Amino acid sequence: MPPRLEYLEGIARGGFLGRDLAGGDCVVQPWGSEDARRGPAPRGAANDRAAYRGVTSAITVLGLLIVAISMVALINTITMVVLERTREIGILRCIGAHARDVRRIFATEGLTVALAGWLIGIPLGFGLAHGVVTLAENVFNEHVLFTFPAINIPIALIGTLILALLVMQIPLRRAVRFKPGEALRYA
């Protein structure tokens, strides 16, 4: 009898789909058996893929949330740097620095902070992902495929730099709009 029909007939008889530990095949076990008390029936491959997609989607949403929070922190950091160094901006402008020079100074600082975050985030993310997969394998006694495509590293770098440049536009605009006299009087 094909396994799927055996499964359906077993469920109809009040059984449960268990895993034959010796051969790895799925077999129908009666509800009161030792295997039935171990836990719920394993899911099929389609359900596993759907579950993995769900977990992957949840992790992606959390990752995007973390990126959004870090970008807000970057805006806050650059804004505070601009406010703390307003007099310095005034002095630079008085001695002949152009708006693009001031923008370049603060953009370089912001990109350095973003690059440092990327340099810390990639190995930390790899380690955490590997740890979560190992934990899942130990807790659920299931093999979980761990992949970390190398193409994601440059994609993350490019994404980090582009996002950093985009979110820094507001503080940078504020830095270059200071008039030299106003900036020197700013206390």
N, C-alpha and C positions, 0 to 999 in steps of 0.2 A: 504494500500500500504506500503511495507517495506520502512524504512527511507532512505536507500541508493538510491532506485529508485526515491523516492520523491525528494531527493536532486538532482539527475541527471536531472529529468524532470524540476525541478525548475530552474536550471542553464540554461537549454535549452530554457526556457521561459523568460530568462533575469532576474532571481532572484539571491539571494545571500543566503548563508547558515547562518542563524542567530541563536542565542541561546534564547530559551524560558526561560525567567528569573523565571517564576513561577515554572515550573516543571524541568528545567535543561535539557530538551530535545532539540535536534537540529531540527529546522524547517526552511523551505525555506521562505524567506521574499522577497517581490518585491523590486527592487533597489531603488525606491523612498521613501520607508517607513522609519519611524523613526529609526527602528533597523538597517537599511542599512547604515544610516549616522553615526552610532556609531563607525564603524571600520571594519576591514577585518574579513572575516569568520574565525571561529575557525578551527583549524586543527584536523585531526583525531588522534587516539591514536598512530598509526604507525609513523605519522609525528612528534608527540610530543616526542616519544622515540628517533627518529633520531635527533631532535633538542636538546634534553637533552644530547645525546651522543656527539653532536658537541660542546655544551657548556662545557661538562665535559672534552673533549679532549683539548679544548682551555685552560681551567684552568690547566690541567695537564701539558701542554707545558709551560705555564707561571710559574708554580711551579718548573718545572725542570730547567728553565732558572734562577729563583731566587736561586735555590740550587747551580747551576754552578757558579753564581756570588759570592755567599757566600763562596764557596770553594776557588775561586781565592783570595778572601779577606783573608781567613785563611792562604793560602800559603804566601801572602804578609806579614801578621802579623808575622808569625813564621820566615820568612826570615829576617825581620827587627829586631826581637828579637835576632836572631843568630848574625847578624852583630853588633848590639849594645853591645852584651855581648861577643864579641870575646876574649877580654882580660881575662874575667872571665873563659871562656872555657880553655884558655891557663894556667891559674893558677890552675884550677881543674886538668888538664892533668899533670901539673908539680908535683902536690902533690900526684899523683897516681891514679886519676880517669881513668877508662877505657872508651873506646869509647861507650860501651853499657850504662855506667852510664850517660854520656852526652846525649846520645839518649833518655834515660828514662826521664831525666829532661825536655827536650824540647817536648817530646811526651806527657808527663803529662800536660804541659802547653797548648799544642794544643788541647788535648782532653777535658780539662777544658773549653776552649773557645767554642768548639763545643757543649759540654753538656749544657753550659749556653745558647747558641743559641737555642738548642732544648727546654730547659725549658721555654724560652721566646716565642718561636715560636708556640708551641702547644696551649697554652691558647689564644694567639693572633690570631692564625689561626682559632680556634673555634669561637671566638668572631666575627671576620671578616666574616666568612662563615655564621654565624647566622644573622649578620647584612645585608649581601647581599641578603639572602633568604627573610628576612622581607621586605627589600626595594623592591624586585621583586614582592612580594605578594601585597604590597601597590600600586605600580605603575601600575601593569598589572591586578590587581584584580583577580589573579589566585592563587590557592593553590600550593605551591611548597614543595615537600617532602624534609625535612631536615634530613639527617642522618649523624652521625659522629661515625662510628664503633670504638669501644674500641680497637679492634685488630690493628688499624692503629697507636696507640700510641707506643707500643713496636716495631712495624715495623719501624716507623720513628726513634726511638732511635737507633736501630741496624744499620739502613741505615746511620744515621748521624755519628756514631762512625766508621763504616767501611770506609765511604768516607773520613772522617777526617784522618784516618790512611793512606789511600792511597795517598791523596794529600800532606801529610806532608813528604813523603819520600824524596823529593828533598831538602827541607831545612834541614832535619835531616841529610841527607848524607853530606851536606856541613858542618854542625856543627861537625860531627865526623871526617872529613878529615883534620881538622886543626892540624898541628903539633904544639906541645907546644911552641917551640921557635918562630915560625911564628905568632902564636896567641898573644904572649906577645909583639911582635914588632908591631903588627897591631895598627894603630892609628886612 
